Amino acid sequence: MFQVDDIKLEYHPSSGITPEVHAFNDFKRCPPTSSAPPHKRPWAPFKSRLEFEIAELALEACLNNDQTDRLITLCNRCASQSEKFTFKNHKDIRERWEAVSHRTTGFTHDVISVPYDDSIRQFELYYRDLWEWAADLLRDPRLFPHMVFDAQRFSKFDGKTFVRFIDEPFTAETFWNVQSQLPPGGKPLAFVLYADKTRLSSFGTARGYPVVARLANLPANIRNGQGVGSGYVVGWLPIVKEDRDQAGKPSWVNFKNAVWHESFSKILSSLALKSHTGQWFDCPDNVPRWFFPIILILSADYEEQCIMSLIRGIKCLWPCPVCLVPHNELLNTLKCYPPRTATQSQEVVKAARAEATAEEKEEKLKEYGLRDIMNAFAAMMHTDVHDALSWDRLHFNGGLYRDHLWAELQKIVVGLGRAKVAQMDKNYEAFPRWRNLKHLAHVMSISFADGSVYEDISKMVVYAAHAILTEDDSPLGYLLLRCIRHFLEVDAYAALEVHTTETISAGRHAVQAFSTYLQQYIEKSADESDKNWNFPKLHMSVHIFDNIEAKGATRNYNTKPNERMHGSLKDSYLLRTNFRDVAPQILHINHWQVVAESIRRHISDLDEYESGGSEDSGDLEDLGDVDDLVSPDANAPHVRLGSRQAAQTFELIEDAHKEDAAFTNFRVKLNNFLTDFLQVIQLPLPGGKRVQFKASDKITECRFLKVNYESLVDWRLHTDYLRCSPKFFNAARFDCVFIQTEAKVIFGRLLFLFECIVGDITLSLALIHPFDAPTGVRLRKDKHLNIYRVRARPRAQAEFFSVRSIIRGALLVLDGSTDYLVVDTVDSDMFIRVKELHLAAGHPIRI
């Protein structure tokens, strides 16, 4: 009845929607968007599209008033008569932005008052009305079809049973459980909130405290993308200036926490009552819905999580904001402890306040590591602050890898001498190029960089260090490298965009394996290292896969997309403010940017409509890819060649490569390959005879290959951009690939891409150096580090393949003269593919 890969979709019972089963290739996760004609003048109240685009450019470039006036003067001097251009100076542009600002919910300025030491201290707060902000998104006819309001459970048929998978928040348990608690017909309107302080410049002391909101009812590609429907700055919290006379006092720390929660209470004020009673809303599909706002996810680093949950931080008896782990057990990630709950925390605070003396109250609060402050999130029904707090992959990598694992490895390598340090740097510098992977130099000297740099360092470290930190030369370093490999396994599982029961189980196993090896390293390095491993960010790994089951894939609560938004705020500070009272100036610009994004999206809609483009495809460039599990275009070519060179004769090609054994008898080998290949694919031989190219016949070399492949992780279309060029940015680059042969999957290096014409058929082919020679008995090091090793055949045994045999690109690192190590850390699909190759080869996966 069911076919392999069929998708089963179950809706929450309160939705009243019956379960559905879809063929994999037919499955779509959102309906077509509305085909209603767009607004004919989306740039209004700007008097023309030209004026909007000039104002938009000035905004994007952060031009100041004088620069804007000069730009307008130039435009007026060369303006054509086809469009009205009436701007005279920056004031005119400002008036237009102000006139259009009402299109989206703006910022409110408020003052909060918090008592301290018999005085009332006041602080300025800026925030958007969260309900009205969400309503703006709900009203958007382009966003609304992508929104999901009923909890869903997905599963995929594996030939025997339906296996559940989780990705978005609305496919996970918390969303389902919340909907179960709502009155019949109630729909969760789920918010993702982030807050963190940031330095506004690399010099000076100015700081900002933005709050960012996202709507979890939208899919991740929109929610975590850029533009309409992504993250919005919805608040700017006050920062309490340090007072030298008060610094360090418990009452002062409590006061700063009280300011934070009083501010956040204001931000949540438009949602609090609605979370209890619900709010009816007329949606763009003309269906009224009863929404109950919830704070589903709080995205923050550890320090911010302590403030949100009102625990006392790293030095308290129970330093985890999520569970009751004792402070001296943070290192033990093999054991789970009871979870904290908002109800329990409120009861502890209530009981403490009932104590007779201040000392007794303080002792009661210390027992649970809490503060005597009313939590702002307590006003929200169906929201548990401890449950909403989420493991953060960005700071997990930063706190654990950068500050501990990498720092220890650097120290060990330095201890081996200058030659080893230099070799480590050279290994990183020699690493092959790969898209979205930084090419790093002098890594052993790096002491400060952003999280993405250390993430890339970690992806390459095993392959750069395995020949330096050997079991014989550095037993402790070798053990540390094994720890790092297990850390990378944990991180790889945590990063998967889609999880199944199997991957969650494997991920939990990886956490246990990492913890076991780390304990061994800590014990063996006790006499040589003063590193403190008993810290919260290590402990938080216990909660990774609980969070995934509760709230979906970790990208749903990673702080990385939120911290990326700091850049625009810093630009506004540096280029658009007078450096005094900066919050309203920065937020004014931010609001204009939001409005500009909205207008630009409507202009794009109008352009598409007037050009006769598909009106209901749902494939919106500014909204990211559509939410199909398969390619948006089922007919999209699997591979595509590019960077075509001038056609050359076989004689010239063989002469140019006469020193390369791979090109020996190039034409003869190609004739033999094509004769066999055409018969295999059941195409007629030219004239019914063997293919016989002449030395004077020509073929066209190509130096670029675009490969579309279906990810083994999320089953969506992904793309590799591969090079086969003797000179790409002044260096030779010949990328490696996965190749599907009749017998199995092998690896190889692209040597020559070309198109040739046989009869009236154009064929796209590749000369590839296969890496499928026997590797012999598996090395002990390869077993310990989970390395997948391949070996090159003699170069003279290079073979021709149809480019359609190429599955995707691969990153391989040379080890010796003929061996290569497959780098499985570059992306989640590569990680899973190599895992499957290990299993097919009978390798025990040591995690």
C-alpha positions in Angstrom: 0.0 0.0 0.0 2.7 2.5 1.0 5.8 3.2 -1.1 9.3 3.8 0.3 9.8 7.5 1.3 6.0 8.2 1.5 5.4 11.1 3.9 2.7 10.8 6.6 1.4 13.9 8.2 -0.7 13.9 11.4 -2.3 17.1 12.7 -3.1 17.8 16.3 -6.5 16.3 17.2 -8.0 19.7 18.0 -7.4 20.8 14.4 -10.0 18.5 13.1 -7.8 17.6 10.1 -7.5 14.0 9.2 -4.0 12.4 8.7 -2.6 12.5 5.2 -0.1 10.3 3.3 1.7 11.9 0.3 4.1 10.5 -2.2 7.5 11.9 -1.5 7.8 13.8 -4.9 4.4 15.3 -4.5 4.7 16.5 -0.9 4.7 20.3 -0.2 4.6 21.9 3.2 2.8 25.1 2.2 -0.1 25.9 -0.1 0.4 28.2 -3.2 0.6 31.9 -2.4 -2.2 34.3 -3.3 -2.4 35.2 -7.0 -4.1 38.6 -6.3 -2.5 41.4 -8.3 0.0 43.4 -6.3 -0.4 47.1 -5.5 0.4 49.2 -8.6 2.3 51.9 -6.7 4.0 50.0 -3.8 6.5 52.8 -3.3 3.9 55.4 -2.2 4.1 57.9 -0.4 7.4 58.3 -2.3 6.4 60.1 -5.5 8.1 57.6 -7.8 10.0 54.3 -7.8 13.1 56.3 -8.5 12.7 58.4 -5.4 12.2 55.3 -3.2 15.3 53.6 -4.7 17.4 56.7 -4.1 16.2 56.8 -0.5 16.7 53.1 -0.1 20.3 53.4 -1.3 21.0 56.2 1.1 19.6 54.1 3.9 21.6 50.9 3.0 24.8 52.9 2.6 24.3 54.7 5.9 24.8 58.1 4.2 24.7 61.0 6.6 22.6 64.1 5.9 25.3 66.0 4.0 26.2 62.9 1.9 22.5 62.4 1.1 22.1 66.0 0.0 25.1 65.6 -2.4 23.6 62.4 -3.8 20.3 64.2 -4.5 22.1 67.1 -6.1 23.8 64.8 -8.5 20.6 62.9 -9.2 18.8 66.2 -10.0 21.5 67.2 -12.4 21.3 64.0 -14.5 17.7 63.0 -13.9 15.6 62.1 -16.9 12.1 63.3 -17.5 10.6 59.8 -17.5 10.0 59.8 -13.7 9.4 62.6 -11.3 12.3 63.4 -9.0 11.3 66.0 -6.4 13.9 65.5 -3.6 15.8 68.7 -2.8 17.7 67.5 0.3 17.9 64.9 3.1 14.9 66.5 4.9 12.7 65.5 2.0 13.8 61.9 2.3 13.3 61.9 6.0 9.7 63.2 5.5 9.0 60.4 3.1 10.3 57.8 5.5 8.2 59.2 8.3 5.1 59.3 6.1 5.5 55.6 5.3 6.6 54.4 8.8 3.1 53.6 9.9 3.1 50.5 7.6 4.8 48.5 10.3 4.6 48.6 14.0 7.0 51.2 15.3 8.8 51.6 18.6 7.3 53.0 21.9 9.4 55.0 24.3 8.7 54.3 28.0 10.3 54.9 31.3 10.5 52.2 34.0 11.0 52.8 37.7 12.8 50.3 39.9 13.5 50.9 43.7 17.0 50.6 45.1 18.3 51.7 48.5 15.3 53.8 49.5 15.3 55.6 46.1 13.5 55.1 42.8 15.8 54.9 39.7 14.4 55.4 36.3 15.5 53.9 32.9 14.5 54.5 29.4 13.0 51.6 27.4 12.2 51.2 23.7 10.0 48.4 22.4 7.6 47.4 19.7 4.1 46.1 20.6 4.7 42.4 20.2 1.1 41.6 19.4 0.9 44.3 16.7 4.3 43.2 15.3 3.0 39.6 15.0 -0.3 40.9 13.5 1.8 42.7 10.8 3.2 39.3 9.8 -0.2 37.6 10.0 -1.7 40.1 7.6 1.1 39.7 5.0 -0.5 37.7 2.1 2.9 36.5 1.0 4.0 35.2 4.5 0.7 33.8 5.7 0.5 30.7 3.4 3.8 29.6 5.0 2.5 29.8 8.6 1.6 26.7 10.6 -0.9 27.0 13.4 -1.6 23.4 14.2 1.0 21.0 15.7 2.1 18.4 13.2 3.8 15.0 13.4 5.7 13.9 10.3 7.0 10.4 9.5 8.7 8.9 6.5 8.1 5.3 5.3 11.3 3.2 5.3 9.8 0.1 3.7 8.6 -1.4 6.9 7.2 1.3 9.1 6.8 5.1 9.3 9.7 6.7 11.1 9.0 10.0 12.7 11.1 13.0 11.9 11.4 16.5 13.6 12.6 19.7 12.2 10.5 22.8 12.8 9.2 23.8 16.3 5.6 22.9 15.2 6.7 19.3 14.5 8.1 18.9 18.0 6.6 18.0 21.4 6.2 21.4 23.2 4.1 22.9 20.4 1.9 19.8 20.5 1.6 19.8 24.3 0.7 23.5 24.4 -2.0 23.0 21.8 -3.4 20.2 23.9 -3.8 22.6 26.9 -5.7 25.2 24.9 -9.5 25.4 24.6 -10.9 23.6 21.5 -10.1 25.6 18.4 -7.2 27.5 20.1 -4.0 28.0 18.1 -0.5 28.6 19.6 1.1 31.8 18.3 4.7 30.9 19.2 7.4 33.6 19.7 11.2 33.1 19.7 12.9 35.8 21.7 16.6 36.7 22.0 18.4 39.3 24.1 22.0 40.1 24.6 24.3 43.1 25.1 26.7 44.0 22.3 29.5 46.5 21.9 28.5 49.1 19.3 32.1 49.7 18.3 35.5 48.1 18.5 36.7 51.2 20.3 35.0 53.1 23.1 32.5 51.8 25.7 29.1 52.3 24.0 26.9 49.2 24.3 23.5 48.3 23.1 21.0 45.7 24.4 18.7 44.6 21.5 15.8 42.2 21.9 15.0 40.2 18.7 11.8 38.4 18.0 10.9 35.8 15.4 7.7 33.9 14.8 8.1 30.1 15.3 4.9 29.5 13.2 7.1 30.3 10.1 9.5 27.8 8.7 13.2 28.1 9.5 14.3 29.2 6.0 12.1 32.3 6.4 12.4 32.8 10.1 16.2 32.6 10.1 16.7 34.2 6.8 16.8 37.9 5.9 14.1 40.3 5.0 10.4 40.1 5.6 9.4 37.4 8.1 12.8 37.0 9.6 14.2 38.5 12.8 13.1 42.0 14.0 14.5 44.2 16.7 11.5 44.6 19.0 13.2 46.1 22.1 16.2 48.0 23.4 16.8 47.2 27.1 18.4 49.7 29.5 21.9 48.9 30.7 22.5 49.7 34.3 25.7 51.7 34.7 28.1 50.1 37.1 28.5 51.9 40.4 31.9 51.3 42.1 30.4 51.7 45.5 27.7 49.1 44.8 29.6 46.7 42.5 29.6 43.1 43.8 26.9 43.6 46.4 24.1 41.0 46.2 21.5 43.7 46.4 23.1 45.5 43.4 23.1 42.3 41.3 19.5 41.8 42.2 18.7 45.4 41.3 20.2 44.9 37.8 18.1 41.7 37.3 15.0 43.6 38.5 15.6 46.3 35.9 15.8 43.6 33.2 12.6 41.9 34.2 10.7 45.1 34.8 11.7 46.1 31.2 10.8 42.7 29.8 7.4 42.9 31.5 6.7 46.0 29.4 7.8 44.2 26.3 5.5 41.3 27.0 2.6 43.4 28.2 0.6 43.2 25.0 0.8 39.4 25.1 0.3 38.6 28.8 -3.5 38.9 29.0 -4.0 37.4 25.5 -2.0 34.3 26.6 -4.7 33.6 29.1 -7.8 34.5 27.2 -6.7 34.2 23.6 -7.3 36.7 20.8 -9.4 36.3 17.7 -7.8 37.4 14.5 -9.2 37.7 11.0 -6.6 36.0 8.8 -5.9 36.7 5.1 -7.7 33.5 4.1 -10.9 35.0 5.6 -10.8 32.5 8.4 -11.0 33.9 12.0 -8.5 32.2 14.3 -8.3 32.1 18.1 -4.6 32.7 18.9 -2.9 32.1 22.2 0.6 33.8 22.4 3.3 31.7 24.0 7.1 32.2 24.4 8.2 28.9 22.9 11.9 29.6 22.7 14.4 31.8 24.4 17.6 32.0 22.5 20.5 33.3 24.6 24.0 32.5 25.9 24.5 31.2 29.4 25.0 34.5 31.1 21.7 35.8 29.6 19.9 32.6 30.4 20.8 33.2 34.1 19.1 36.6 34.0 16.0 35.2 32.1 15.6 32.4 34.6 16.7 34.5 37.6 19.2 31.9 38.9 22.4 33.2 40.6 24.8 32.1 37.9 27.9 30.0 37.7 28.9 30.2 41.4 25.5 29.2 42.9 24.6 25.7 44.3 22.5 24.9 41.2 24.1 26.8 38.2 22.0 25.3 35.4 19.0 27.4 34.4 17.3 24.2 33.0 17.9 21.5 35.7 18.9 21.1 39.3 22.5 19.8 38.8 24.8 20.5 41.7 27.5 23.0 41.1 30.2 20.3 41.6 28.6 17.9 39.1 28.7 20.0 35.9 31.4 17.9 34.5 29.4 14.7 34.8 27.3 14.7 31.6 26.5 11.0 32.0 23.9 11.8 34.6 20.6 13.6 34.3 19.0 15.7 37.1 15.5 16.8 37.8 14.3 19.7 35.5 13.6 23.1 36.9 10.0 24.3 36.4 8.5 27.8 36.5 5.9 26.7 39.0 8.6 25.3 41.3 10.7 28.5 41.1 7.7 30.7 41.8 6.8 28.6 44.9 10.3 28.8 46.2 10.3 32.6 45.9 6.9 32.7 47.5 8.0 30.5 50.4 11.2 32.6 50.8 9.2 35.8 51.1 7.2 34.3 53.9 10.3 33.7 56.0 10.6 35.8 59.2 14.0 37.4 58.5 16.0 38.6 55.6 18.7 36.0 56.4 16.2 33.1 56.4 14.8 34.4 53.1 18.2 34.5 51.6 19.1 31.0 52.7 15.9 29.7 51.3 16.6 31.2 47.9 20.2 30.0 47.9 19.0 26.4 48.3 17.7 26.7 44.7 20.0 29.3 43.4 17.2 31.8 42.8 16.7 35.6 43.3 13.9 37.4 45.0 12.5 39.0 41.9 9.2 38.4 40.0 10.0 36.8 36.7 8.6 38.7 33.7 7.7 35.4 32.0 5.4 34.4 34.8 2.7 36.6 33.3 2.6 34.4 30.2 0.3 31.5 30.3 1.5 28.2 28.8 5.1 29.5 29.0 7.7 28.0 31.3 10.9 30.0 31.2 13.1 27.1 32.1 11.6 25.0 29.4 11.9 27.8 26.8 15.6 28.3 27.5 17.5 26.3 24.8 21.0 24.9 24.2 23.0 27.3 22.0 25.3 25.7 19.5 27.2 29.0 18.8 28.3 29.5 22.4 28.7 25.7 23.0 31.4 25.8 20.3 32.8 29.0 21.7 32.9 28.1 25.4 33.9 24.5 25.1 35.9 24.2 21.9 37.6 27.6 21.7 38.3 28.2 25.4 39.0 24.6 26.4 39.6 22.0 23.7 41.4 24.2 21.2 43.3 26.1 23.9 44.6 22.7 25.3 45.5 21.5 21.9 47.5 24.7 21.2 49.4 24.3 24.4 50.2 20.7 23.7 51.4 21.4 20.2 53.5 24.3 21.4 55.1 21.9 24.0 56.3 19.7 21.1 58.5 22.5 19.7 58.5 25.1 17.0 58.7 22.6 14.2 55.4 21.0 15.2 53.8 24.5 15.5 55.0 25.4 12.0 53.8 22.0 10.7 50.3 22.6 12.2 50.1 26.0 10.5 51.3 24.6 7.2 48.6 21.8 7.4 45.9 24.4 7.8 47.3 26.5 5.0 47.5 23.5 2.7 43.9 22.5 3.3 42.0 22.3 0.0 39.5 25.2 -0.7 35.9 24.5 0.0 32.9 26.8 -0.3 31.9 28.5 3.0 35.0 27.1 4.7 37.5 29.8 5.6 41.1 29.2 4.4 43.1 29.9 7.5 46.7 30.8 8.1 48.7 31.0 11.3 46.0 29.2 13.3 48.4 28.5 16.1 48.7 32.3 16.7 44.9 32.9 16.8 43.9 34.0 20.3 40.8 36.0 19.5 38.3 35.7 16.6 34.6 35.4 16.2 32.7 32.1 16.7 32.6 31.2 13.0 36.4 31.2 12.7 36.7 28.7 15.6 33.9 26.6 14.1 36.0 26.3 10.8 39.1 25.6 12.8 37.3 22.7 14.5 36.1 21.3 11.2 39.7 20.9 10.0 41.6 20.1 13.3 41.5 16.3 13.2 42.9 16.3 9.6 45.5 18.9 10.4 46.7 17.4 13.7 46.5 13.6 13.3 50.1 13.3 12.0 51.4 15.6 14.7 49.6 14.4 17.8 50.4 10.7 17.4 49.9 8.0 20.0 53.7 7.4 20.3 54.9 11.0 20.2 52.2 12.6 22.3 49.9 10.2 24.1 48.1 13.0 25.9 47.7 15.0 22.7 46.4 11.9 21.0 43.8 11.4 23.7 42.8 15.0 23.4 42.4 14.7 19.6 40.2 11.7 20.2 38.1 13.9 22.6 37.9 16.6 19.9 36.7 14.0 17.4 33.9 12.9 19.7 33.1 16.6 20.3 32.8 17.0 16.5 30.5 14.0 16.4 28.2 15.6 19.0 28.3 18.9 17.1 27.5 17.2 13.8 24.5 15.4 15.2 23.4 18.6 17.0 23.6 20.5 13.7 21.3 18.2 11.7 18.5 20.1 10.2 16.1 17.1 10.4 16.1 14.5 13.2 14.7 11.0 13.4 14.5 8.7 16.3 17.7 7.1 15.1 19.7 10.3 14.9 18.5 11.5 18.3 19.6 8.2 19.8 23.0 8.3 18.0 23.4 11.9 19.2 22.8 10.9 22.9 25.3 8.1 22.4 27.8 10.6 21.0 27.4 12.9 24.1 28.1 9.9 26.4 31.1 8.9 24.4 32.5 12.5 24.4 31.9 12.7 28.2 33.7 9.4 28.8 36.8 10.4 26.8 36.9 13.8 28.3 36.9 12.4 31.8 39.9 10.3 30.8 41.7 13.3 29.4 41.0 15.4 32.5 42.3 12.7 34.8 45.5 12.1 32.7 46.2 15.8 32.3 45.6 16.8 35.9 49.3 17.3 36.6 49.9 19.3 33.5 46.8 21.4 33.0 45.1 24.0 35.3 42.0 24.2 33.1 38.7 24.2 34.9 36.3 21.7 33.1 33.5 22.0 35.7 31.6 24.7 33.9 28.0 25.2 32.7 28.5 25.2 28.9 29.9 21.7 29.1 27.0 20.5 31.2 24.5 22.0 28.8 25.3 19.3 26.3 23.1 17.0 28.5 20.1 19.0 27.2 20.8 19.1 23.5 18.6 16.2 22.4 15.9 16.9 25.0 15.7 20.4 23.4 15.5 18.8 19.9 12.6 16.6 20.9 10.9 19.5 22.5 11.5 22.4 20.1 13.0 20.9 16.9 16.4 21.2 15.3 19.0 23.4 17.0 18.9 26.0 14.2 15.5 27.0 15.7 17.2 28.5 18.7 20.8 29.1 17.7 21.9 32.6 18.6 24.0 32.9 15.4 21.2 34.5 13.2 20.4 36.9 16.0 24.0 37.9 16.7 24.4 38.5 12.9 21.8 41.3 13.3 24.2 43.2 15.5 26.2 44.3 12.5 23.5 46.5 11.1 23.0 48.1 14.5 26.7 48.8 14.8 26.8 50.3 11.4 23.9 52.6 12.3 25.7 53.6 15.5 29.0 54.4 13.7 27.6 56.1 10.6 24.2 57.5 11.5 24.3 58.8 15.1 26.0 61.7 16.9 27.2 59.2 19.6 24.9 60.8 22.2 21.6 59.2 23.3 22.0 56.7 20.5 19.2 54.3 21.2 16.4 56.3 19.5 18.6 57.2 16.6 19.6 53.6 16.0 16.0 52.3 16.3 14.7 55.1 14.0 17.1 53.8 11.3 16.1 50.2 12.1 12.5 51.0 11.6 13.1 52.7 8.3 15.1 49.6 7.2 12.1 47.4 8.1 9.8 49.6 6.1 12.2 49.6 3.2 12.3 45.8 3.1 8.5 45.7 3.0 8.4 48.2 0.1 11.2 46.5 -1.8 9.3 43.1 -1.5 6.2 44.7 -2.9 8.1 46.2 -5.8 9.6 42.8 -6.5 6.1 41.4 -6.6 5.0 44.0 -9.0 8.0 43.5 -11.3 7.3 39.7 -11.3 3.6 40.3 -12.0 4.2 42.7 -14.9 6.9 40.6 -16.4 4.5 37.7 -16.6 6.3 35.5 -14.1 4.6 32.8 -12.2 2.2 34.4 -9.7 1.6 31.3 -7.6 4.8 29.4 -7.6 5.6 30.2 -4.0 9.2 30.3 -5.0 10.1 33.6 -3.4 13.6 34.8 -3.6 13.2 37.0 -0.6 11.6 34.3 1.4 14.2 31.6 0.7 13.5 28.3 -0.8 9.9 26.9 -0.8 9.2 24.4 1.9 9.1 21.3 -0.4 11.1 18.3 0.6 12.1 17.8 -3.0 13.5 20.2 -5.6 11.2 23.2 -6.4 11.7 22.2 -10.0 11.5 18.5 -10.5 13.0 18.9 -14.0 16.1 20.9 -12.7 19.2 19.3 -14.2 21.3 17.3 -11.7 24.5 18.7 -13.1 25.4 21.7 -15.2 28.7 22.7 -16.8 30.0 26.2 -17.0 33.1 28.4 -17.6 33.4 27.0 -21.2 36.7 27.5 -22.9 37.4 27.8 -26.7 37.0 24.5 -28.5 40.3 22.6 -29.0 41.4 19.7 -31.0 42.4 16.4 -29.4 45.9 16.9 -30.8 46.2 20.2 -28.9 44.8 18.8 -25.7 47.1 15.8 -25.7 50.1 18.0 -26.5 49.2 20.4 -23.6 49.0 17.5 -21.2 51.8 15.3 -22.6 53.6 15.3 -19.2 50.4 14.0 -17.4 50.0 10.3 -17.4 46.2 10.7 -17.0 46.0 12.1 -20.5 48.1 9.4 -22.2 46.0 8.1 -25.2 43.3 10.5 -24.3 41.5 10.3 -27.6 41.8 6.5 -28.0 40.5 5.9 -24.4 37.6 8.3 -25.0 36.7 6.5 -28.2 36.6 3.2 -26.3 34.6 4.7 -23.4 32.0 6.3 -25.7 31.5 3.1 -27.8 30.6 1.2 -24.6 28.8 4.0 -22.9 26.4 4.7 -25.8 25.4 1.1 -25.9 24.8 1.0 -22.1 22.5 4.0 -22.2 20.9 2.6 -25.4 21.8 5.3 -27.8 22.7 4.5 -31.4 26.4 4.5 -32.4 27.2 7.0 -35.1 26.6 5.2 -38.4 26.3 2.0 -36.4 30.0 1.9 -36.0 32.5 2.4 -33.1 33.2 6.0 -32.1 36.3 7.2 -33.9 37.3 10.7 -33.1 40.1 12.1 -35.2 43.0 14.1 -33.9 41.6 17.2 -35.6 38.2 16.8 -34.0 37.3 19.3 -31.3 35.8 19.2 -27.8 35.0 22.0 -25.4 36.7 22.2 -22.0 34.6 23.4 -19.1 36.1 24.5 -15.8 33.0 24.8 -13.6 30.5 22.2 -12.5 27.3 22.9 -10.6 25.9 19.7 -8.9 22.4 19.6 -7.5 21.9 16.8 -5.0 19.2 15.6 -2.6 20.5 15.9 1.0 20.4 12.7 3.1 19.5 14.9 6.1 16.6 17.1 5.1 15.8 15.5 1.6 15.9 19.0 0.0 17.8 20.1 -3.0 21.3 21.4 -2.2 24.0 22.6 -4.6 27.8 22.2 -4.8 29.9 24.5 -6.9 32.9 22.6 -8.1 36.0 23.7 -10.0 38.2 21.9 -12.5 40.7 24.6 -13.4 44.4 25.0 -13.8 44.0 28.6 -12.7 41.3 29.7 -10.4 42.1 32.9 -8.5 45.8 32.3 -9.5 45.9 28.8 -8.2 45.1 25.3 -9.6 41.9 23.9 -8.3 40.7 20.4 -9.1 37.9 19.4 -6.7 37.0 15.9 -5.6 33.6 14.2 -6.0 31.5 11.3 -4.9 30.9 9.0 -7.9 28.2 6.4 -8.4 29.6 3.4 -10.2 27.7 0.2 -11.1 29.2 -1.5 -8.1 29.4 1.2 -5.3 30.1 4.8 -4.5 33.7 5.8 -4.9 35.7 9.1 -4.6 37.8 10.7 -7.3 39.4 14.0 -8.4 38.2 16.0 -11.4 41.0 16.3 -14.0 39.2 17.5 -17.1 35.5 18.5 -17.7 34.4 18.7 -21.3 31.5 18.5 -23.8 31.8 16.5 -27.0 29.4 15.9 -29.8 28.7 12.4 -31.0 26.5 12.3 -34.0 23.8 14.8 -33.1 24.1 14.3 -29.3 26.1 16.5 -27.0 27.6 14.6 -24.0 28.9 16.1 -20.8 31.9 14.1 -19.6 34.6 14.1 -17.0 38.1 12.6 -16.8 38.5 11.6 -13.2 41.3 10.2 -11.2 39.6 7.4 -9.1 40.5 7.0 -5.5 39.3 3.4 -5.1 42.5 1.4 -4.7 42.6 -1.1 -1.8 43.8 0.6 1.5 44.7 -2.6 3.3 44.2 -3.2 7.0 42.6 -0.3 8.6 45.0 1.8 10.7 44.5 2.0 14.5 44.5 5.8 14.2 41.7 5.7 11.6 39.6 3.6 14.0 40.2 5.9 16.9 39.5 9.1 15.0 36.7 7.7 12.8 38.7 8.6 9.7 37.5 7.3 6.3 40.6 6.7 4.2 40.8 6.2 0.4 43.7 5.5 -1.9 44.4 6.8 -5.4 45.0 4.5 -8.2 48.0 5.2 -10.4 47.3 8.4 -12.3 47.6 6.6 -15.6 44.4 4.7 -14.7 42.2 7.9 -14.8 38.8 7.1 -16.3 36.0 8.8 -18.2 32.6 9.2 -16.5 29.4 10.9 -17.5 29.0 13.9 -15.2 25.6 12.5 -14.3 27.5 9.8 -12.3 28.7 12.5 -10.0 26.6 12.5 -6.8 28.0 15.7 -5.2 31.3 17.3 -4.3 33.7 16.0 -1.6 36.5 17.5 0.4 39.6 15.2 0.6 42.9 15.9 2.3 46.2 14.3 1.2 47.9 12.0 3.7 51.2 10.8 2.3 51.7 10.3 -1.4 48.5 8.4 -2.5 46.2 8.3 0.5 43.4 10.8 1.1 41.2 11.4 4.2 37.6 12.3 3.6 36.6 15.4 5.6 33.1 14.6 6.9 32.7 17.8 9.0 32.0 20.3 6.3 28.3 19.9 6.3 25.6 17.6 7.7 25.0 15.7 4.5 28.7 14.9 4.2 28.7 13.6 7.8 25.8 11.2 7.1 27.1 10.0 3.7 30.5 9.1 5.2 28.8 7.4 8.2 27.0 5.2 5.6 30.3 4.5 3.9 31.8 3.4 7.2 28.9 1.0 7.8 29.1 -0.4 4.2 32.8 -1.0 4.7 32.2 -2.8 8.0 33.9 -0.2 10.1 32.8 -0.1 13.7 31.6 3.5 14.5 33.4 4.3 17.7 31.1 6.8 19.4 
